[in-house]
């Protein structure tokens, strides 16, 4: 493996630093190279390339917004023995402290507002005399989805572009997860609750204006940290969606304090109906955990569907 990484990176030096990391899906290891230190994620599963290609595209998209720090992606390398490695910038990280929580809230809001601000800029340019359409060098995104498949955990997300957020979220997030639940467990109660809930979902978005926002997509406490120059986020499951979606998983497992939320909502205030929609967004993550880790997450998935139907 190391010989292949050396070849692909064009480095004569590839020395393990003893820094390792990783979660329940991939292993990680830091190396010194000719051009500096890199972090390498390793996954031997057959779907690793799809997962890492999506992660690389997500990091790249966030990086281009210049709003919040992420490790710079370097290269996805297929291994001759099967599986893949993903090489990225090594960032010296430690747990997020109160000092940087507020900064993360501000920067996350800036990430979510980035596409909207681009839209406003382009519209302004088009209204300026002598400025034709298509003269802006920025890509404005007007639909919901993403240009490649991204994975939340190791399960691929359906990112085909949609004009309508409610359709996208209902079909390509919730229905997709429930199809997997059905295939694995054939859970009748979940199936019946979903048949009622999907009729109610449009009501939760009455009078809410949604501009596609670039989302990290899996922003729980384990995917945020800080380094010497501020907060850093990693392991994204990116797509363009409703900014509120991001706060669903953020509230599920702790890790974010009140200064984070205050700073975020100072830039993106809560819209009416926020709390109910927050539950709807948590539903995706409980279903996704059910599909990853088994029936321990069934109770939470069913409870949220019942709550939303009250």
N, C-alpha and C positions, 0 to 999 in steps of 0.2 A: 504493500500500500504506500509506504513512504517513498519508494523509488518512483512510483507513478505520480505522486503529488509533486515531487522535486521536478520531474520532467515537465509536467503541466504548468507549473509556476515559473519554470526557467530559473530555478535557484540551485546553487551548489550547496548551500547550508540549509539543513532542515533538522533542527535540534529540539527535542521535546523540552519544555520548560518545567514540566512537573505540575503546571496549572491544569487541572481538569475540571470539567463541569458537564452539565447535561441534565435531562429530565427523564420522564418515564418513556420517552419515545426515541431519542437519539443520545449517543455518547458524545463527549466533547473533549478536545485536547488542544493546548496551545503549543506553538512551535516558533522558534526564531528562524528567520530566513535572511537572505542577502538584503532584502529591502525592509526588514522590520518584523515585528511579531504578528503572527496571525492566529486566529482561532479556527479550529477545524471540527465541524460536526460530522459524525460518522453514523450511517444507518445501512444495515445490510439487507433490508427488505426490498422486494422487487419494485415497490411503489415509491422508493426513496427519491428517485429523480424527479418525479412529478411534484412531490412535496417540497424538495429543495429548490426546484425551478420557480415554484410559486413564492417561496420565502424570499428568494433573491429578487424577484420582480417587486415584491412588496417593500423590501428594504430600500430598493432603488427609488420607488415611487415616493416614499416618505422622505428620503434623503433630498430629492429634488425640490421638495417644498421649503426646505431650509427653516423648518419650524421647531422640530424636536430631534434630539440626537438619537441616531441608530448606528449600529456597527456598519461600516461600509462593506457591501458585498464584493467579493473578489471573483470567485469562480465555482461552478458546480462541476465535479469531476466524477465520471463513472468508473467504478472499480472493476478490474478484470475478473475478480472473484464474485461479482454480483454486488448490488447495492451501490452506494454513492457517498461522496463526501462533499461538504459545502465549506468553502474557505471564505473567511471574512476577516475584517480588521479585528485585532485583539483589543478589547477595552478593559482596563482595570476597573472592575465594578465592585460596589459594596451595596448593602441594603439601603433603600431610600429612607432618608431621615426627614424630620419635620422641616429642616432648613430648606430642602429642595421640593417638598410636596407642593407648595404654592406655585413654584416655577413650573412644575409638571402640569398642574391644572391650567395655567396660562398657555403653555406651549401646546398642550393637547387641543385646547380651544382654537388656537391659531392653525393647527393642522386641519381641524374640522372646517374652519372658515376659509381655508386657502382657495378651494375651488370656487366658492361663492365670490370671493374678492377678485379672482381672475375673470369671472363672468362680468362683474361690474366694470372692471378695467377695459375689457374688450368691448363691451357695449358703449362705454364712454368714447373709446377710440373711434368706433364706427360712426358715432354721431359728430365727430370732429370733422370739419370740412377738409376734403383732400385726403382723408384716411379711408381707404377702401376696406372691405371685409377681407379677412384672411391675412392681414398684414401683421397680426400679432404673432410673436414666436412662441406663444404658450399654448398648451393643449387644455382647452376647457372641456370638462366632461358633463354632458347633459343627461346621461342615463345612469341607471343603477346596475352594478355588476363590476366586472374587472376583465382586463385583456387576456389573462391566463387563469388557469385553475389554481386556486390556493387551498390549503388544507387547514382546518381548525382541529388541532391534534394531528392524527394521521389520516382523518377522513376527508376526502375531497369535497369542496363546496361547489355548488352549481352557480357559476358566475356569468352565465349568458346575459347580455345586456337587455334591460327592460326599461320602458318609459315610465312605468308606474311602480312606486315603491311598495304599495300594499300588495300588489300582484307578486312582485319580486320576493318580498319577505314571506308571504303566505305559501307560495308555491316552491320557491327555490331554496328556502331555508327550512320552514316548519314542515311542509309536506314531505320534502326530501328526507328529513330526519324520521318522520313518522312512518314513511315507507320502509326504512331500515328497521325500525322497531317492529313493524308488522311482520317483516320477513324473519326476524330473529325470534320474536316472542309471541306473535299473533295475539296481541293484547286487546281484548274486546272492549274493555272500559276506555282505554286510550283512544281507540278507533271511534267509539260513539261520542266521546267528549269532543274530539277534533271535528267531527261532522257538524256539531252545533257551533263550536267556537269559530270555525272559518267564516260562518255567516255573520258573526258579530264583529270581526276584526275591522272592517271598513268604518264602523261607528267610532272606533277608538282614534281615528285620524281625521274626524270632521274638523274643518277649519284649521288644520295644521298645514303650514306651507313647508315643503321639504325640498331642499336643494341638495343634490348629491354631494356628500362629503367623503373625502378619503379617510377610511377607518383603519386602525391597527387591526381590529377584528377579534383579538383575543387578549384584551387588556386586563388581566388579573394580576394580583400582587406578585406572582412569581415571574412575570415578564417585564417588570420595571426595576430599575436600580438607579444608582448615581455613580458618577465618576468625578474626577477632580474639577471638571468644568460644568457640572450640573446633572440634571436627570438624563437617563438613557432608557429607551424602550427597545425590546427585541422579540424574537419569535413571533412575527406578525402572521395574521391570516387575512390579509388586506382585501378590501373591495370598496367600491363607492356605494354608500348607503345613507341612512338617516343618522345624524350625529348622536341622537339619543341611544342608539343601539349599543354604542361603545360603553355606556354606563351600566348596562345590564350586568355583565360579568364582573365589572369593577366592584359592584356592591355585594357580590355573592360570597366571596371568600376573604374579605377584609383586605388590609394593606393600604387603604387610602384614607387619609384623615380629613377633618372638616376644612382645613385650609386648602386642600386640593379641590374639593367641591366648590368652595366659596370663590376661589380664583377662576375656576372653569365657568361657573354660572354668572360671574360678573361680565364675562364676554358673550356667553350664550345662555340667556335666562331660560328658566323652565317654562315651557308652554303648557297651557291648560291640558289636563289629562296625562301629564307626565308620569305619575305614579303607576297608573294602569298600564301604560305602554312599557314602562320599565319592567313590569312583571311579564309582559308579553315577550320582551327581549331576553329575559332570564329563561323563559321557557325553552328557547333554542338551546341554550347552554346546558340545561338539565337533560334535555333529550340527547344532546351530543355526548354528554357524560354517560347516560344510560347506554348509548351505542358503543362507547369506548370501554366502559368499566363494568357494565352489567346492572342488574336490577336494583342495586342500592339507590339508584337515582330515580327509580320509577315513582316512588311516593311523592317526591317534590314535583315531578312533571305533571302528575295527575292533580295534585293539590292546586297548582297554578291554573290549570285549565278550569277546574271547578270554581276557583275564586273569580276568574274573569267572566264566568257565565252567570255569576250572581246578579 
